[in-house]
């Protein structure tokens, strides 16, 4: 099963292999729904910490100003670089 999380311009596609991983994702989903503040690095770390494989994709959003799209793209690239340095292990970034 593939689950998706949207963080501003970035989509996280999580590959959930079994019921245990689905349950973990439901806990994460609930935390997000309740308004817990998370940044992209938190989502990367959560996936890596739980051993959940994921892919990310940046999508330009026309409803955001160009400067916001550029800043979000820069943040996305920095996150990918940082996760690469940390040995992202289970990531398919």
TIMAR-784956 format. One record per residue (C-alpha): y, x, z. Coordinates in nm, 3 decimals. Each point is the difference from the previous one (the first is absolute). Layout:
- Y / X / Z
...
This chain:
- 0.000 / 0.000 / 0.000
- 0.349 / 0.123 / -0.081
- 0.290 / -0.100 / 0.224
- 0.367 / 0.061 / -0.079
- 0.300 / 0.078 / 0.218
- 0.351 / 0.011 / -0.138
- 0.254 / 0.231 / 0.160
- 0.330 / -0.043 / -0.185
- -0.075 / 0.152 / -0.343
- -0.344 / 0.137 / 0.085
- -0.330 / -0.182 / -0.024
- -0.289 / 0.127 / 0.208
- -0.340 / -0.103 / -0.137
- -0.263 / 0.041 / 0.271
- -0.369 / 0.007 / -0.090
- -0.183 / -0.176 / 0.282
- -0.370 / 0.080 / -0.021
- -0.151 / -0.202 / 0.282
- 0.067 / -0.264 / 0.264
- 0.119 / 0.256 / 0.253
- 0.274 / 0.124 / -0.235
- 0.099 / -0.358 / -0.081
- 0.035 / -0.070 / 0.372
- 0.215 / 0.311 / 0.045
- 0.218 / -0.112 / -0.290
- 0.039 / -0.347 / 0.152
- 0.135 / 0.166 / 0.317
- 0.248 / 0.202 / -0.207
- 0.097 / -0.309 / -0.196
- 0.065 / -0.188 / 0.326
- 0.218 / 0.280 / 0.133
- 0.207 / -0.005 / -0.319
- 0.026 / -0.380 / 0.008
- 0.123 / 0.010 / 0.359
- 0.286 / 0.223 / -0.112
- -0.109 / 0.339 / 0.131
- 0.220 / 0.260 / -0.162
- -0.201 / 0.235 / -0.219
- 0.106 / 0.261 / -0.245
- -0.198 / 0.126 / -0.295
- -0.124 / 0.301 / 0.197
- -0.146 / -0.238 / 0.261
- -0.201 / -0.181 / -0.266
- -0.121 / 0.329 / -0.151
- -0.099 / 0.120 / 0.347
- -0.170 / -0.327 / 0.092
- -0.216 / 0.013 / -0.313
- -0.089 / 0.366 / 0.051
- -0.069 / -0.053 / 0.369
- -0.239 / -0.286 / -0.068
- -0.167 / 0.173 / -0.294
- 0.109 / -0.270 / -0.245
- 0.042 / 0.105 / -0.361
- 0.326 / -0.104 / -0.162
- 0.212 / 0.041 / -0.309
- 0.376 / -0.037 / -0.021
- 0.227 / -0.109 / -0.279
- 0.378 / 0.002 / -0.025
- 0.155 / -0.300 / -0.174
- 0.364 / -0.022 / -0.104
- 0.155 / -0.314 / 0.150
- 0.285 / -0.151 / -0.202
- 0.106 / -0.206 / 0.305
- 0.098 / 0.328 / 0.175
- 0.304 / 0.210 / -0.098
- -0.074 / 0.307 / -0.211
- 0.095 / 0.229 / 0.290
- -0.252 / -0.173 / 0.229
- -0.271 / 0.034 / -0.266
- 0.079 / 0.372 / -0.035
- -0.004 / 0.055 / 0.377
- -0.328 / -0.190 / 0.035
- -0.152 / 0.203 / -0.284
- 0.109 / 0.322 / 0.169
- -0.155 / -0.121 / 0.329
- -0.319 / -0.092 / -0.186
- -0.027 / 0.348 / -0.154
- 0.069 / 0.168 / 0.335
- -0.274 / -0.211 / 0.160
- -0.249 / 0.105 / -0.266
- 0.091 / 0.365 / 0.044
- -0.023 / -0.020 / 0.380
- -0.337 / -0.173 / -0.012
- -0.123 / 0.266 / -0.243
- 0.103 / 0.272 / 0.245
- -0.178 / -0.175 / 0.284
- -0.326 / -0.007 / -0.198
- 0.000 / -0.370 / -0.069
- -0.380 / -0.002 / 0.009
- -0.075 / -0.360 / -0.090
- 0.311 / -0.060 / -0.208
- 0.003 / -0.072 / -0.371
- 0.378 / 0.028 / -0.017
